[in-house]
Amino acid sequence: MINKINPKNLNIENLKSWVFDLDNTLYPWRLNLFSQVDEKMALYISNMFDISHQEAKKKQKHFFQKYGTTLRGLMSEHDILPYDYLNFVHDIDFTILNVDETLNDALKKLPGDQFIYTNASTEYAHNVLDRIGLSGHFKDIFDIHDADFLPKPDIRSYHKMVDKFAIDPQQSIMVEDIAGNLNPAAEIGMTTVWVPTDTQWSDRGHREKNIHHIATDLPQWLKGVTEGLEA
């Protein structure tokens, strides 16, 4: 069995495009940035339905499991408009993020174009990228608005992403912390890299055949990839 963790196993000669998830992928999950968003989601639901925090968390979990995001569930079942919701849940403290020089140096050495594919908004993505020292680095961002609010892992969103970036899936690689979000990527022909975390949702939807590479430490894994290029 191939050791999927070894970056030397990645054949990048045919790769023209790198598509990166944002949250818990381009910064360490241990910083718990998304936990702030998670709490704001619960608060939004609590206020909207006038229910307790505990009841709101149950509703939020239901939406996430059924629809992929809390927002999609609220839109599907309660016809909410997404804009006020996104502004509310993304109003968080980004100062806990910091620059990872190993990651950033490796990203700058990678060949090909690099993109962001996120279930969040572009404004939120820019706030994150500013804090981690990658503002202006990525060629383009595909956000939840571009997806017409169809979140990962809805395969329709992946086709929209491919069209927006004008990339060939057969020559592209996707890096993501939620295993299930890599299934559609693999199905349309992309090479996949899973960044596992200790969060309860990281292995959600895990299908071994769709995980081509595993990066338990993404900065070091990418450093290994770029060292291979320089050899």
C-alpha atoms as an extended CHARMM CRD file, in Angstrom:
* protein
*
       231  EXT
         1         1  MET       CA              0.0000000000        0.0000000000        0.0000000000  PROA      1               0.0000000000
         2         2  ILE       CA              1.3120000000        3.4500000000       -0.9280000000  PROA      2               0.0000000000
         3         3  ASN       CA              2.2280000000        5.7130000000        1.9890000000  PROA      3               0.0000000000
         4         4  LYS       CA             -0.1540000000        8.5830000000        1.3410000000  PROA      4               0.0000000000
         5         5  ILE       CA              1.5510000000       10.8150000000        3.9150000000  PROA      5               0.0000000000
         6         6  ASN       CA              4.8650000000       11.0140000000        2.0390000000  PROA      6               0.0000000000
         7         7  PRO       CA              4.7990000000       14.1400000000       -0.1810000000  PROA      7               0.0000000000
         8         8  LYS       CA              7.3470000000       12.5150000000       -2.4870000000  PROA      8               0.0000000000
         9         9  ASN       CA              4.4780000000       10.3080000000       -3.6950000000  PROA      9               0.0000000000
        10        10  LEU       CA              2.8330000000       13.3120000000       -5.3440000000  PROA      10              0.0000000000
        11        11  ASN       CA              3.4650000000       13.4930000000       -9.0690000000  PROA      11              0.0000000000
        12        12  ILE       CA              3.0940000000       17.1840000000       -9.8330000000  PROA      12              0.0000000000
        13        13  GLU       CA              4.3120000000       17.1310000000      -13.4160000000  PROA      13              0.0000000000
        14        14  ASN       CA              0.7230000000       17.1410000000      -14.6850000000  PROA      14              0.0000000000
        15        15  LEU       CA             -0.6710000000       19.5910000000      -12.1120000000  PROA      15              0.0000000000
        16        16  LYS       CA             -1.4980000000       23.0920000000      -13.3460000000  PROA      16              0.0000000000
        17        17  SER       CA             -3.8750000000       24.2570000000      -10.5770000000  PROA      17              0.0000000000
        18        18  TRP       CA             -3.9970000000       24.0460000000       -6.7560000000  PROA      18              0.0000000000
        19        19  VAL       CA             -7.3620000000       24.5560000000       -5.0640000000  PROA      19              0.0000000000
        20        20  PHE       CA             -7.2180000000       25.1360000000       -1.3080000000  PROA      20              0.0000000000
        21        21  ASP       CA             -9.9640000000       25.1060000000        1.2660000000  PROA      21              0.0000000000
        22        22  LEU       CA             -9.6490000000       27.9430000000        3.7970000000  PROA      22              0.0000000000
        23        23  ASP       CA            -10.8240000000       27.2060000000        7.3440000000  PROA      23              0.0000000000
        24        24  ASN       CA             -8.7640000000       24.6730000000        9.3090000000  PROA      24              0.0000000000
        25        25  THR       CA             -6.6670000000       24.0870000000        6.1930000000  PROA      25              0.0000000000
        26        26  LEU       CA             -4.5750000000       27.2250000000        5.6540000000  PROA      26              0.0000000000
        27        27  TYR       CA             -4.3130000000       27.8320000000        9.3900000000  PROA      27              0.0000000000
        28        28  PRO       CA             -4.1190000000       25.3360000000       12.2950000000  PROA      28              0.0000000000
        29        29  TRP       CA             -7.4620000000       23.9780000000       13.4620000000  PROA      29              0.0000000000
        30        30  ARG       CA             -6.2160000000       24.2730000000       17.0610000000  PROA      30              0.0000000000
        31        31  LEU       CA             -6.6720000000       28.0500000000       16.8650000000  PROA      31              0.0000000000
        32        32  ASN       CA            -10.4280000000       27.3910000000       16.9570000000  PROA      32              0.0000000000
        33        33  LEU       CA            -11.2720000000       30.3460000000       14.7300000000  PROA      33              0.0000000000
        34        34  PHE       CA            -14.2700000000       28.5400000000       13.3130000000  PROA      34              0.0000000000
        35        35  SER       CA            -15.6030000000       27.8960000000       16.8220000000  PROA      35              0.0000000000
        36        36  GLN       CA            -16.3510000000       31.6220000000       16.9360000000  PROA      36              0.0000000000
        37        37  VAL       CA            -18.3840000000       31.3220000000       13.7440000000  PROA      37              0.0000000000
        38        38  ASP       CA            -20.0650000000       28.2350000000       15.1550000000  PROA      38              0.0000000000
        39        39  GLU       CA            -21.1700000000       30.1400000000       18.2510000000  PROA      39              0.0000000000
        40        40  LYS       CA            -22.4540000000       33.0400000000       16.1580000000  PROA      40              0.0000000000
        41        41  MET       CA            -24.5290000000       30.5750000000       14.1200000000  PROA      41              0.0000000000
        42        42  ALA       CA            -26.1000000000       29.2160000000       17.2860000000  PROA      42              0.0000000000
        43        43  LEU       CA            -26.7920000000       32.7490000000       18.5250000000  PROA      43              0.0000000000
        44        44  TYR       CA            -28.4250000000       33.6670000000       15.2070000000  PROA      44              0.0000000000
        45        45  ILE       CA            -30.6950000000       30.6130000000       15.3770000000  PROA      45              0.0000000000
        46        46  SER       CA            -31.4770000000       31.2180000000       19.0450000000  PROA      46              0.0000000000
        47        47  ASN       CA            -32.5250000000       34.7890000000       18.2810000000  PROA      47              0.0000000000
        48        48  MET       CA            -34.4230000000       33.8670000000       15.1270000000  PROA      48              0.0000000000
        49        49  PHE       CA            -36.5530000000       31.1560000000       16.7590000000  PROA      49              0.0000000000
        50        50  ASP       CA            -36.4990000000       32.5220000000       20.3170000000  PROA      50              0.0000000000
        51        51  ILE       CA            -35.1200000000       29.2500000000       21.6670000000  PROA      51              0.0000000000
        52        52  SER       CA            -32.3930000000       28.2960000000       24.1160000000  PROA      52              0.0000000000
        53        53  HSD       CA            -28.7500000000       27.9780000000       23.1540000000  PROA      53              0.0000000000
        54        54  GLN       CA            -28.9670000000       24.2020000000       23.5910000000  PROA      54              0.0000000000
        55        55  GLU       CA            -31.9880000000       23.9460000000       21.2960000000  PROA      55              0.0000000000
        56        56  ALA       CA            -30.2860000000       26.2200000000       18.7830000000  PROA      56              0.0000000000
        57        57  LYS       CA            -27.2040000000       23.9730000000       18.6860000000  PROA      57              0.0000000000
        58        58  LYS       CA            -29.4170000000       20.9420000000       17.9530000000  PROA      58              0.0000000000
        59        59  LYS       CA            -31.0950000000       22.8050000000       15.0960000000  PROA      59              0.0000000000
        60        60  GLN       CA            -27.7360000000       23.9510000000       13.7920000000  PROA      60              0.0000000000
        61        61  LYS       CA            -26.3880000000       20.3750000000       13.8340000000  PROA      61              0.0000000000
        62        62  HSD       CA            -29.4750000000       19.1980000000       11.9480000000  PROA      62              0.0000000000
        63        63  PHE       CA            -28.9520000000       21.8030000000        9.2360000000  PROA      63              0.0000000000
        64        64  PHE       CA            -25.2500000000       21.0310000000        8.8980000000  PROA      64              0.0000000000
        65        65  GLN       CA            -25.7390000000       17.2750000000        8.6350000000  PROA      65              0.0000000000
        66        66  LYS       CA            -28.6340000000       17.5080000000        6.1850000000  PROA      66              0.0000000000
        67        67  TYR       CA            -27.5550000000       20.4040000000        3.9810000000  PROA      67              0.0000000000
        68        68  GLY       CA            -23.7680000000       20.7670000000        4.3690000000  PROA      68              0.0000000000
        69        69  THR       CA            -23.9990000000       24.2200000000        5.9600000000  PROA      69              0.0000000000
        70        70  THR       CA            -26.2730000000       25.8510000000        8.5190000000  PROA      70              0.0000000000
        71        71  LEU       CA            -26.9890000000       28.6200000000        6.0190000000  PROA      71              0.0000000000
        72        72  ARG       CA            -28.2370000000       26.2300000000        3.3500000000  PROA      72              0.0000000000
        73        73  GLY       CA            -30.5640000000       24.6380000000        5.8870000000  PROA      73              0.0000000000
        74        74  LEU       CA            -31.9920000000       27.9830000000        6.9600000000  PROA      74              0.0000000000
        75        75  MET       CA            -32.4880000000       29.0110000000        3.3360000000  PROA      75              0.0000000000
        76        76  SER       CA            -34.0820000000       25.6990000000        2.3700000000  PROA      76              0.0000000000
        77        77  GLU       CA            -36.4150000000       25.3130000000        5.3290000000  PROA      77              0.0000000000
        78        78  HSD       CA            -37.0700000000       28.9140000000        6.3760000000  PROA      78              0.0000000000
        79        79  ASP       CA            -36.3760000000       31.0630000000        3.2840000000  PROA      79              0.0000000000
        80        80  ILE       CA            -33.9520000000       33.3910000000        5.0310000000  PROA      80              0.0000000000
        81        81  LEU       CA            -31.8880000000       35.8380000000        2.9890000000  PROA      81              0.0000000000
        82        82  PRO       CA            -28.1910000000       34.9700000000        3.3120000000  PROA      82              0.0000000000
        83        83  TYR       CA            -26.5660000000       38.3850000000        3.4380000000  PROA      83              0.0000000000
        84        84  ASP       CA            -27.4460000000       39.5230000000        6.9660000000  PROA      84              0.0000000000
        85        85  TYR       CA            -26.7410000000       36.0280000000        8.2430000000  PROA      85              0.0000000000
        86        86  LEU       CA            -23.2430000000       35.9470000000        6.7200000000  PROA      86              0.0000000000
        87        87  ASN       CA            -22.4160000000       39.4170000000        8.0190000000  PROA      87              0.0000000000
        88        88  PHE       CA            -23.5340000000       38.3580000000       11.4960000000  PROA      88              0.0000000000
        89        89  VAL       CA            -21.7170000000       35.0140000000       11.7630000000  PROA      89              0.0000000000
        90        90  HSD       CA            -18.4900000000       36.3210000000       10.1790000000  PROA      90              0.0000000000
        91        91  ASP       CA            -18.1730000000       39.2360000000       12.6020000000  PROA      91              0.0000000000
        92        92  ILE       CA            -15.4880000000       37.5540000000       14.7260000000  PROA      92              0.0000000000
        93        93  ASP       CA            -11.9940000000       38.1230000000       16.1430000000  PROA      93              0.0000000000
        94        94  PHE       CA             -9.4030000000       37.3120000000       13.4480000000  PROA      94              0.0000000000
        95        95  THR       CA             -6.4360000000       38.4730000000       15.5450000000  PROA      95              0.0000000000
        96        96  ILE       CA             -5.8620000000       34.9560000000       16.8720000000  PROA      96              0.0000000000
        97        97  LEU       CA             -4.4700000000       34.0380000000       13.4320000000  PROA      97              0.0000000000
        98        98  ASN       CA             -0.8050000000       34.4530000000       12.6070000000  PROA      98              0.0000000000
        99        99  VAL       CA              1.6650000000       33.9930000000        9.7710000000  PROA      99              0.0000000000
       100       100  ASP       CA              3.1800000000       30.5510000000        9.1840000000  PROA      100             0.0000000000
       101       101  GLU       CA              6.3990000000       31.2120000000        7.2940000000  PROA      101             0.0000000000
       102       102  THR       CA              6.8920000000       27.5300000000        6.4130000000  PROA      102             0.0000000000
       103       103  LEU       CA              3.4530000000       27.3670000000        4.7940000000  PROA      103             0.0000000000
       104       104  ASN       CA              3.7720000000       30.6810000000        3.0060000000  PROA      104             0.0000000000
       105       105  ASP       CA              7.2570000000       29.9460000000        1.6590000000  PROA      105             0.0000000000
       106       106  ALA       CA              6.0900000000       26.5730000000        0.3350000000  PROA      106             0.0000000000
       107       107  LEU       CA              3.0110000000       28.0900000000       -1.3250000000  PROA      107             0.0000000000
       108       108  LYS       CA              5.1840000000       30.6590000000       -3.0910000000  PROA      108             0.0000000000
       109       109  LYS       CA              7.3650000000       27.8810000000       -4.5140000000  PROA      109             0.0000000000
       110       110  LEU       CA              4.5570000000       25.7020000000       -5.8350000000  PROA      110             0.0000000000
       111       111  PRO       CA              4.1810000000       25.6220000000       -9.6190000000  PROA      111             0.0000000000
       112       112  GLY       CA              0.8650000000       26.4400000000      -11.2320000000  PROA      112             0.0000000000
       113       113  ASP       CA             -2.0470000000       28.6790000000      -10.2780000000  PROA      113             0.0000000000
       114       114  GLN       CA             -3.4770000000       28.6720000000       -6.7620000000  PROA      114             0.0000000000
       115       115  PHE       CA             -7.0950000000       29.2840000000       -5.7610000000  PROA      115             0.0000000000
       116       116  ILE       CA             -9.3530000000       29.3450000000       -2.6890000000  PROA      116             0.0000000000
       117       117  TYR       CA            -12.6030000000       27.3410000000       -2.5770000000  PROA      117             0.0000000000
       118       118  THR       CA            -14.6200000000       28.1290000000        0.5390000000  PROA      118             0.0000000000
       119       119  ASN       CA            -18.1390000000       27.7410000000        1.9050000000  PROA      119             0.0000000000
       120       120  ALA       CA            -17.6720000000       31.1850000000        3.4690000000  PROA      120             0.0000000000
       121       121  SER       CA            -17.7990000000       34.6070000000        1.7890000000  PROA      121             0.0000000000
       122       122  THR       CA            -14.9900000000       36.3110000000       -0.1220000000  PROA      122             0.0000000000
       123       123  GLU       CA            -14.9300000000       39.1140000000        2.4700000000  PROA      123             0.0000000000
       124       124  TYR       CA            -14.3880000000       36.5520000000        5.2210000000  PROA      124             0.0000000000
       125       125  ALA       CA            -11.6800000000       34.8520000000        3.1530000000  PROA      125             0.0000000000
       126       126  HSD       CA             -9.8460000000       38.1450000000        2.6920000000  PROA      126             0.0000000000
       127       127  ASN       CA             -9.9600000000       38.7720000000        6.4530000000  PROA      127             0.0000000000
       128       128  VAL       CA             -8.3470000000       35.3800000000        7.0560000000  PROA      128             0.0000000000
       129       129  LEU       CA             -5.7610000000       35.7590000000        4.2890000000  PROA      129             0.0000000000
       130       130  ASP       CA             -4.7600000000       39.2150000000        5.5470000000  PROA      130             0.0000000000
       131       131  ARG       CA             -3.9940000000       37.7980000000        9.0000000000  PROA      131             0.0000000000
       132       132  ILE       CA             -1.9860000000       34.8020000000        7.7420000000  PROA      132             0.0000000000
       133       133  GLY       CA              0.1380000000       36.8620000000        5.3660000000  PROA      133             0.0000000000
       134       134  LEU       CA             -1.3560000000       35.6000000000        2.1010000000  PROA      134             0.0000000000
       135       135  SER       CA             -3.2990000000       38.6440000000        0.9630000000  PROA      135             0.0000000000
       136       136  GLY       CA             -3.0730000000       38.8500000000       -2.8320000000  PROA      136             0.0000000000
       137       137  HSD       CA             -1.3310000000       35.4970000000       -3.1420000000  PROA      137             0.0000000000
       138       138  PHE       CA             -4.1730000000       33.4530000000       -4.6460000000  PROA      138             0.0000000000
       139       139  LYS       CA             -5.2850000000       33.9650000000       -8.2210000000  PROA      139             0.0000000000
       140       140  ASP       CA             -9.0010000000       33.8500000000       -7.4020000000  PROA      140             0.0000000000
       141       141  ILE       CA            -11.5600000000       32.8720000000       -4.7470000000  PROA      141             0.0000000000
       142       142  PHE       CA            -14.7030000000       30.7990000000       -5.1930000000  PROA      142             0.0000000000
       143       143  ASP       CA            -17.0860000000       31.5380000000       -2.3280000000  PROA      143             0.0000000000
       144       144  ILE       CA            -20.6010000000       30.6220000000       -1.2140000000  PROA      144             0.0000000000
       145       145  HSD       CA            -22.0770000000       33.3890000000       -3.3950000000  PROA      145             0.0000000000
       146       146  ASP       CA            -20.3410000000       31.9840000000       -6.4870000000  PROA      146             0.0000000000
       147       147  ALA       CA            -21.7990000000       28.5910000000       -5.5670000000  PROA      147             0.0000000000
       148       148  ASP       CA            -25.3350000000       30.0380000000       -5.5410000000  PROA      148             0.0000000000
       149       149  PHE       CA            -25.3170000000       28.9650000000       -1.8790000000  PROA      149             0.0000000000
       150       150  LEU       CA            -24.8340000000       25.3030000000       -2.7630000000  PROA      150             0.0000000000
       151       151  PRO       CA            -22.0780000000       24.3660000000       -0.2990000000  PROA      151             0.0000000000
       152       152  LYS       CA            -19.4300000000       21.6860000000       -0.4970000000  PROA      152             0.0000000000
       153       153  PRO       CA            -19.9010000000       18.7450000000       -0.9740000000  PROA      153             0.0000000000
       154       154  ASP       CA            -22.7190000000       19.4890000000       -3.4480000000  PROA      154             0.0000000000
       155       155  ILE       CA            -21.1380000000       18.4210000000       -6.7340000000  PROA      155             0.0000000000
       156       156  ARG       CA            -22.9190000000       21.2100000000       -8.6090000000  PROA      156             0.0000000000
       157       157  SER       CA            -20.7740000000       23.6490000000       -6.6790000000  PROA      157             0.0000000000
       158       158  TYR       CA            -17.5980000000       21.8830000000       -7.8600000000  PROA      158             0.0000000000
       159       159  HSD       CA            -18.6410000000       22.2160000000      -11.4820000000  PROA      159             0.0000000000
       160       160  LYS       CA            -19.2970000000       25.9190000000      -10.9140000000  PROA      160             0.0000000000
       161       161  MET       CA            -15.8690000000       26.2620000000       -9.2820000000  PROA      161             0.0000000000
       162       162  VAL       CA            -14.1350000000       24.5400000000      -12.2060000000  PROA      162             0.0000000000
       163       163  ASP       CA            -15.9540000000       26.8280000000      -14.6560000000  PROA      163             0.0000000000
       164       164  LYS       CA            -15.0930000000       30.0050000000      -12.7510000000  PROA      164             0.0000000000
       165       165  PHE       CA            -11.4160000000       29.1420000000      -12.4210000000  PROA      165             0.0000000000
       166       166  ALA       CA            -11.2910000000       27.7320000000      -15.9780000000  PROA      166             0.0000000000
       167       167  ILE       CA             -9.2520000000       24.7570000000      -14.7860000000  PROA      167             0.0000000000
       168       168  ASP       CA             -8.9380000000       21.1800000000      -15.9850000000  PROA      168             0.0000000000
       169       169  PRO       CA             -9.8530000000       18.8270000000      -13.0950000000  PROA      169             0.0000000000
       170       170  GLN       CA             -7.4550000000       16.2100000000      -14.5020000000  PROA      170             0.0000000000
       171       171  GLN       CA             -4.6170000000       18.7000000000      -14.0130000000  PROA      171             0.0000000000
       172       172  SER       CA             -5.7590000000       20.0720000000      -10.6540000000  PROA      172             0.0000000000
       173       173  ILE       CA             -5.3430000000       19.2050000000       -6.9890000000  PROA      173             0.0000000000
       174       174  MET       CA             -7.6710000000       20.0290000000       -4.0850000000  PROA      174             0.0000000000
       175       175  VAL       CA             -6.5620000000       20.4110000000       -0.4610000000  PROA      175             0.0000000000
       176       176  GLU       CA             -9.2510000000       20.1750000000        2.2320000000  PROA      176             0.0000000000
       177       177  ASP       CA             -9.6860000000       19.3390000000        5.9420000000  PROA      177             0.0000000000
       178       178  ILE       CA            -13.0970000000       17.6310000000        5.6060000000  PROA      178             0.0000000000
       179       179  ALA       CA            -12.6870000000       14.2420000000        3.9530000000  PROA      179             0.0000000000
       180       180  GLY       CA            -16.2080000000       14.1510000000        2.5210000000  PROA      180             0.0000000000
       181       181  ASN       CA            -15.6100000000       17.3850000000        0.6430000000  PROA      181             0.0000000000
       182       182  LEU       CA            -12.9510000000       15.5920000000       -1.3890000000  PROA      182             0.0000000000
       183       183  ASN       CA            -15.3500000000       12.9710000000       -2.7520000000  PROA      183             0.0000000000
       184       184  PRO       CA            -16.8290000000       15.1680000000       -5.5080000000  PROA      184             0.0000000000
       185       185  ALA       CA            -13.3570000000       16.5210000000       -6.3070000000  PROA      185             0.0000000000
       186       186  ALA       CA            -12.0770000000       12.9880000000       -6.9000000000  PROA      186             0.0000000000
       187       187  GLU       CA            -15.1950000000       12.0740000000       -8.8660000000  PROA      187             0.0000000000
       188       188  ILE       CA            -14.6240000000       14.8950000000      -11.3610000000  PROA      188             0.0000000000
       189       189  GLY       CA            -10.9860000000       13.8710000000      -11.7540000000  PROA      189             0.0000000000
       190       190  MET       CA             -9.0460000000       16.0270000000       -9.3160000000  PROA      190             0.0000000000
       191       191  THR       CA             -6.1340000000       14.7690000000       -7.2320000000  PROA      191             0.0000000000
       192       192  THR       CA             -6.9920000000       15.1640000000       -3.5270000000  PROA      192             0.0000000000
       193       193  VAL       CA             -5.1020000000       15.9700000000       -0.3490000000  PROA      193             0.0000000000
       194       194  TRP       CA             -6.7900000000       15.4940000000        3.0290000000  PROA      194             0.0000000000
       195       195  VAL       CA             -5.6170000000       17.5880000000        5.9910000000  PROA      195             0.0000000000
       196       196  PRO       CA             -7.0660000000       15.6100000000        8.9380000000  PROA      196             0.0000000000
       197       197  THR       CA             -7.8250000000       17.4050000000       12.1980000000  PROA      197             0.0000000000
       198       198  ASP       CA             -9.2060000000       16.4250000000       15.5870000000  PROA      198             0.0000000000
       199       199  THR       CA            -12.4950000000       18.2010000000       14.8910000000  PROA      199             0.0000000000
       200       200  GLN       CA            -15.5860000000       16.0120000000       14.9430000000  PROA      200             0.0000000000
       201       201  TRP       CA            -16.3550000000       16.7160000000       11.2980000000  PROA      201             0.0000000000
       202       202  SER       CA            -12.9210000000       16.1940000000        9.7140000000  PROA      202             0.0000000000
       203       203  ASP       CA            -13.4740000000       12.5550000000        8.7290000000  PROA      203             0.0000000000
       204       204  ARG       CA            -17.1420000000       13.1010000000        7.8740000000  PROA      204             0.0000000000
       205       205  GLY       CA            -17.9140000000       11.3110000000        4.5980000000  PROA      205             0.0000000000
       206       206  HSD       CA            -14.4860000000        9.6750000000        4.4560000000  PROA      206             0.0000000000
       207       207  ARG       CA            -14.0180000000        7.3920000000        1.4490000000  PROA      207             0.0000000000
       208       208  GLU       CA            -10.5850000000        5.8560000000        1.2470000000  PROA      208             0.0000000000
       209       209  LYS       CA            -10.5750000000        5.6180000000       -2.5460000000  PROA      209             0.0000000000
       210       210  ASN       CA            -11.0750000000        9.3790000000       -2.8600000000  PROA      210             0.0000000000
       211       211  ILE       CA             -8.2020000000       10.3250000000       -0.5410000000  PROA      211             0.0000000000
       212       212  HSD       CA             -5.0830000000       10.3050000000       -2.7040000000  PROA      212             0.0000000000
       213       213  HSD       CA             -2.7210000000       12.0350000000       -0.2520000000  PROA      213             0.0000000000
       214       214  ILE       CA             -2.7760000000       12.8420000000        3.4640000000  PROA      214             0.0000000000
       215       215  ALA       CA             -1.0820000000       15.9090000000        4.9510000000  PROA      215             0.0000000000
       216       216  THR       CA             -1.1860000000       15.6490000000        8.7460000000  PROA      216             0.0000000000
       217       217  ASP       CA              0.9650000000       18.8110000000        8.8390000000  PROA      217             0.0000000000
       218       218  LEU       CA              0.2160000000       20.8300000000        5.7180000000  PROA      218             0.0000000000
       219       219  PRO       CA              3.1150000000       23.3210000000        5.9560000000  PROA      219             0.0000000000
       220       220  GLN       CA              5.6520000000       20.5050000000        6.3290000000  PROA      220             0.0000000000
       221       221  TRP       CA              3.9370000000       18.4000000000        3.6770000000  PROA      221             0.0000000000
       222       222  LEU       CA              4.0460000000       21.2480000000        1.1510000000  PROA      222             0.0000000000
       223       223  LYS       CA              7.6420000000       21.9510000000        2.1270000000  PROA      223             0.0000000000
       224       224  GLY       CA              8.3950000000       18.3250000000        1.2180000000  PROA      224             0.0000000000
       225       225  VAL       CA              6.6830000000       18.8130000000       -2.1330000000  PROA      225             0.0000000000
       226       226  THR       CA              8.7320000000       21.9110000000       -2.9400000000  PROA      226             0.0000000000
       227       227  GLU       CA             11.9660000000       20.2850000000       -1.7860000000  PROA      227             0.0000000000
       228       228  GLY       CA             11.2200000000       17.5450000000       -4.2780000000  PROA      228             0.0000000000
       229       229  LEU       CA             10.9480000000       20.2090000000       -6.9780000000  PROA      229             0.0000000000
       230       230  GLU       CA             14.2910000000       21.6700000000       -6.0520000000  PROA      230             0.0000000000
       231       231  ALA       CA             16.0840000000       18.3270000000       -5.9430000000  PROA      231             0.0000000000
